[in-house]
Amino acid sequence: MLDLGVYAIQFAQFVFRSEPLSITAKGKLNEDGVDLETEVEMKYANGGVARFKTSALEELKNKANIRGTKNFMTVSLLYLKYLHND
């Protein structure tokens, strides 16, 4: 979570502009206790919900979908693509 999840948390905080009321998370660790995958749900006071997955086991789409009451937007998170370049 400390390596991969900070980017998703940062984006959720940018969108909701407040601290979450609750955080639920589950994940997979390797034999040394290092996180390999994490799935997180953060709930906010305004009714907003952020859900994200981070993984060192599979390549994810590196995008965010933002749904409001009137519209929908997809944001490409380009800064994450540089983590996978050799």
RASULCOR-V555437 format. One record per residue. PHI is phi in whole degrees, 0 to 359 (none if undefined). NEAR is the number of other C-alpha atoms within 12 Angstrom. D_FIRST is the distance of its C-alpha to the first C-alpha in whole Angstrom. Layout:
<<PHI	NEAR	D_FIRST> <PHI	NEAR	D_FIRST>>
This chain:
<<none	26	0> <292	16	4> <274	18	5> <259	26	5> <287	28	5> <298	18	7> <291	25	10> <291	32	10> <298	32	10> <301	21	12> <293	27	14> <299	28	15> <294	20	16> <296	15	18> <290	24	20> <269	24	20> <55	15	21> <200	22	20> <281	21	18> <291	26	17> <282	17	19> <214	18	17> <226	18	13> <240	18	13> <216	21	10> <218	19	10> <197	22	9> <237	20	10> <245	16	10> <276	12	13> <295	8	16> <265	8	14> <86	11	12> <273	17	9> <291	23	6> <252	25	8> <215	27	8> <216	29	7> <241	24	10> <229	26	10> <230	24	13> <239	28	14> <252	22	18> <244	21	20> <299	15	23> <278	16	25> <93	15	24> <289	24	22> <225	28	19> <251	35	15> <234	28	14> <207	34	11> <230	33	10> <239	33	8> <206	27	9> <259	22	10> <261	16	13> <219	13	15> <276	17	16> <262	20	15> <284	19	18> <53	27	16> <220	22	18> <236	26	18> <255	22	20> <245	23	22> <245	17	25> <245	15	27> <286	9	30> <242	7	32> <202	9	30> <221	11	27> <218	14	26> <246	14	23> <243	16	21> <280	16	21> <264	19	17> <296	14	19> <297	15	17> <282	23	15> <295	16	18> <291	10	18> <291	16	15> <259	15	17> <279	8	20> <266	5	22>>
